[in-house]
Amino acid sequence: MTLTQLEYVVKIADTKSMNKAAAELFVSQPALSGAIKDLEKEIHTELFIRTNRGIVITTEGEEFLSYARQMLELNKLIEERYAGNKQAKKKFSVSMQHYSFAVEAFIDLAKEFAIGEFELAVHETKTHEVIDNVKNYRSDLGILYLNEFNEKVMQKIFSESELEFVPLFECGISVYLSKGHPLASQDKIKFEELADYPCLSFEQGDKNSFYFAEEVLSTLEYRQIIKADDRATMLNLMVGLNGYTLCSGIICEDLNGGNYVSVPLDTQDKMNIGYLKRKNIPLGILGEKYVEILKRYGDQSA
């Protein structure tokens, strides 16, 4: 078994076509098919089923694919750290719930490595997509939160996906609203005081479970709820409708502007913000640096 064969397996799985995989790998289709047959014979396992509609990966193939991706990821990390190629382009991708501090940390990372070559990607998206992106190697890290309500279910999902959650910092819950909101000048806000204002929530699509909600205390009763898909729309709703959302309280005025405030919610509930990574796969250089920057923002919540 060789790394080249593992690369072939991953490419075929991604393209779901032997011809497309061969073209992207710059090898002939017969050579690619022969390499896969040799591998299947060696490991006594059928990885793919060839059909008129393309390639279908077997159940055993799915399991093998997860190990193949891990091996290729480890090989990439070894080359990045020890190959000594200073000109190699560094790559890093992160998926996150809608946290402005996580975006600002990403900006800090890009600025720090601005003089070198890199390829970075940031995905501010739905909770289940954060998990899927890390699981399927589209992102190196995923930024999300756990609390007393969702932790047991989420940890089960992480474990089944061969992922692990690493805590970064714990913080209280704050109400995020515009400076013009009638409650904006208070030192603390009681939950009952929010009853006359719309609660703003990020849409989670088909996976619209309470456990996937980006906002803590999602199981409480809200008289008015407005769902939105992006942070810019959420901020506009805060101004136009005196809406609010519940969050970590870490404000990034450079990104959101100075028209918003974070007021502590009068509750003992906490949220634990951390990052999601693949089990047994160490962070790359950029991943380690990004986590280091995130911890600085966590210090603001202490």
C-alpha positions in Angstrom: 0.0 0.0 0.0 1.4 3.4 -1.0 0.5 7.1 -0.4 -0.2 7.3 -4.1 -2.8 4.6 -3.9 -4.4 6.4 -1.0 -4.5 9.6 -3.0 -6.2 7.7 -5.8 -8.8 6.4 -3.4 -9.6 9.8 -2.1 -9.8 11.4 -5.5 -12.1 8.7 -6.8 -14.4 9.1 -3.8 -14.4 12.9 -4.2 -15.2 12.9 -7.9 -17.3 9.8 -7.9 -16.0 9.0 -11.3 -13.0 7.0 -12.5 -12.6 9.1 -15.6 -12.7 12.4 -13.8 -10.3 11.2 -11.1 -7.8 10.0 -13.7 -8.0 13.4 -15.5 -7.4 15.3 -12.3 -4.6 13.0 -11.2 -3.0 13.1 -14.7 -2.9 9.3 -15.1 -4.6 7.1 -17.6 -7.9 5.5 -16.6 -6.6 1.9 -17.1 -3.6 2.7 -14.9 -5.9 4.2 -12.2 -8.3 1.2 -12.3 -5.3 -1.2 -12.1 -3.9 0.6 -9.1 -7.2 0.4 -7.3 -7.7 -3.3 -8.1 -4.2 -4.1 -6.8 -5.0 -2.2 -3.6 -8.3 -4.0 -3.2 -6.6 -7.4 -3.7 -3.9 -6.5 -1.2 -6.3 -5.5 1.6 -9.0 -8.1 0.6 -11.6 -5.4 0.5 -13.8 -4.0 -2.2 -13.7 -0.2 -2.0 -15.8 0.8 -5.0 -18.7 -0.6 -7.0 -18.6 0.4 -10.7 -22.1 1.2 -12.1 -23.4 2.8 -15.2 -24.0 6.0 -13.2 -20.5 6.2 -11.8 -18.7 5.0 -8.8 -20.3 4.0 -5.5 -18.2 3.6 -2.4 -18.9 0.5 -0.3 -19.4 0.5 3.4 -16.0 -1.0 3.9 -14.7 1.7 1.5 -16.1 4.5 3.6 -14.2 3.2 6.6 -11.0 2.8 4.6 -11.5 6.3 3.2 -11.5 7.9 6.6 -8.2 6.2 7.4 -6.8 7.2 4.0 -7.6 10.8 4.6 -6.0 10.7 8.0 -2.8 9.2 6.5 -2.6 11.9 3.8 -3.3 14.6 6.3 -0.5 13.4 8.6 1.8 13.2 5.6 1.0 16.8 4.7 1.8 17.9 8.3 5.1 16.0 8.3 6.1 17.6 5.0 5.0 21.0 6.3 7.1 20.7 9.5 10.1 18.7 8.4 10.6 18.8 4.6 12.5 22.1 4.9 10.7 23.6 1.9 10.5 27.3 3.0 8.6 28.2 -0.2 5.8 25.7 0.3 2.4 27.4 0.4 0.8 27.0 3.8 -2.9 26.0 3.8 -5.5 26.4 6.5 -9.3 26.3 6.6 -11.7 27.0 9.5 -15.5 26.7 9.8 -17.3 28.5 12.6 -20.6 29.5 14.0 -21.3 33.2 13.6 -18.6 34.6 15.9 -17.1 38.0 15.0 -14.2 37.4 17.3 -13.4 34.1 15.4 -13.4 36.1 12.1 -11.2 38.8 13.6 -8.8 36.1 14.8 -8.7 34.8 11.3 -7.9 38.3 10.0 -5.1 38.5 12.6 -3.7 35.2 11.3 -3.8 36.3 7.7 -2.0 39.6 8.6 0.7 37.7 10.5 1.5 35.5 7.5 1.0 38.2 4.9 4.6 38.1 3.7 4.6 34.4 2.9 2.5 32.3 0.5 -0.7 30.8 1.9 -4.1 29.6 1.0 -6.7 30.3 3.7 -10.4 29.7 3.9 -13.0 30.7 6.4 -16.6 29.5 6.5 -19.1 31.2 8.8 -22.0 28.7 8.6 -24.6 26.5 10.2 -23.6 24.3 13.2 -24.0 20.9 11.4 -21.9 22.2 8.5 -19.2 23.2 10.9 -19.1 19.6 12.1 -19.4 18.1 8.6 -16.6 20.4 7.2 -14.1 19.2 9.8 -15.2 15.6 9.5 -14.9 15.6 5.7 -11.5 17.5 5.7 -12.9 20.7 4.2 -11.7 22.5 7.3 -8.9 21.9 9.8 -10.9 23.3 12.7 -14.4 24.2 13.7 -15.4 26.9 16.2 -18.5 26.3 18.3 -19.8 26.2 21.8 -21.1 23.6 24.3 -23.1 24.1 27.4 -24.9 22.1 30.0 -27.9 21.6 27.7 -26.3 20.4 24.4 -23.0 18.9 25.6 -24.0 15.3 26.0 -25.7 15.1 22.5 -23.0 17.1 20.7 -20.2 15.0 22.3 -21.9 11.9 21.0 -22.0 13.3 17.5 -18.4 14.3 17.7 -17.3 10.9 18.8 -19.3 9.1 16.1 -17.6 11.4 13.5 -14.1 10.7 14.9 -13.8 14.3 16.1 -12.8 15.8 19.5 -13.8 19.1 21.1 -11.0 21.1 22.7 -12.2 23.9 25.1 -10.8 27.3 24.7 -12.6 29.4 27.3 -15.7 29.6 29.4 -17.8 32.7 29.4 -21.1 34.0 30.8 -24.1 34.8 28.6 -24.7 38.3 27.3 -27.5 40.1 25.4 -26.2 41.6 22.2 -28.2 44.6 21.0 -28.0 48.0 19.4 -26.9 51.1 21.4 -30.4 52.6 20.7 -32.2 49.7 22.3 -34.2 50.7 25.4 -32.3 48.1 27.5 -28.8 49.0 26.2 -27.8 51.2 29.2 -28.5 48.6 31.9 -25.8 46.9 33.9 -27.6 43.6 33.6 -30.7 42.4 31.8 -33.3 39.9 33.2 -34.7 37.4 30.8 -38.3 38.7 31.5 -37.3 42.2 30.3 -36.7 40.8 26.8 -40.2 39.6 26.4 -41.4 42.6 24.3 -38.5 42.4 21.8 -37.8 39.9 19.0 -35.2 37.3 19.7 -32.9 36.9 16.7 -31.7 33.4 15.8 -29.4 32.0 13.0 -31.3 29.7 10.7 -30.0 26.0 10.9 -31.8 24.6 7.8 -32.8 21.0 7.9 -30.9 20.4 11.1 -33.0 22.8 13.1 -32.6 21.0 16.4 -32.4 22.8 19.7 -29.0 21.1 20.1 -27.7 22.8 17.0 -28.9 26.3 17.9 -26.1 28.9 17.9 -27.9 30.8 20.6 -27.8 29.5 24.2 -31.1 29.1 26.1 -32.8 28.1 22.9 -35.4 25.9 24.7 -36.9 28.9 26.6 -40.2 30.4 25.5 -39.8 33.4 23.2 -42.9 35.4 22.2 -41.2 36.7 19.0 -38.4 35.0 17.1 -36.9 36.1 13.8 -34.5 33.8 12.0 -31.7 35.1 9.7 -28.9 33.5 7.6 -26.0 36.0 8.1 -24.5 38.3 10.7 -25.0 41.5 8.6 -28.7 40.9 8.4 -28.8 40.1 12.2 -27.1 43.5 12.9 -29.6 45.3 10.7 -32.5 43.7 12.6 -31.1 44.8 15.9 -31.2 48.4 14.8 -34.4 48.3 12.8 -36.6 46.2 15.1 -34.8 46.5 18.5 -34.0 42.8 18.2 -31.5 41.0 20.3 -29.5 37.8 20.4 -27.8 35.9 23.2 -24.0 35.5 22.8 -20.6 35.3 24.5 -20.4 39.0 24.9 -17.0 39.4 23.1 -17.5 42.5 20.9 -15.4 43.2 17.8 -16.1 46.8 16.9 -13.6 46.7 14.0 -16.0 44.3 12.2 -19.5 45.0 13.5 -19.0 48.8 14.1 -19.6 50.8 17.2 -23.3 50.8 17.2 -23.8 47.7 19.3 -23.3 46.8 23.0 -23.2 43.6 25.0 -25.0 43.5 28.3 -24.7 40.6 30.7 -27.8 38.5 31.1 -28.8 37.9 34.7 -28.2 34.1 34.8 -25.7 31.6 36.1 -25.6 29.7 32.8 -22.3 29.5 31.0 -21.1 28.6 27.5 -17.9 26.8 26.7 -16.3 27.9 23.5 -13.8 25.7 21.9 -12.6 24.1 18.6 -13.4 20.9 16.9 -10.6 18.8 15.3 -10.1 15.4 13.9 -9.0 12.8 16.5 -5.3 11.8 16.5 -4.5 14.4 13.9 -2.2 17.2 15.3 -2.8 20.8 14.3 -0.7 22.3 11.6 1.4 25.4 12.0 -1.4 27.8 11.0 -3.9 25.9 13.1 -1.7 26.2 16.2 -1.3 29.9 15.6 -5.0 30.5 15.0 -5.8 28.7 18.3 -3.2 30.9 20.1 -4.9 34.0 18.7 -8.3 32.8 19.7 -7.2 32.4 23.3 -6.3 36.1 23.4 -9.9 36.9 22.6 -11.0 34.5 25.3 -8.9 36.5 27.8 -11.4 39.4 27.2 -14.2 37.4 28.5 -12.5 36.5 31.8 
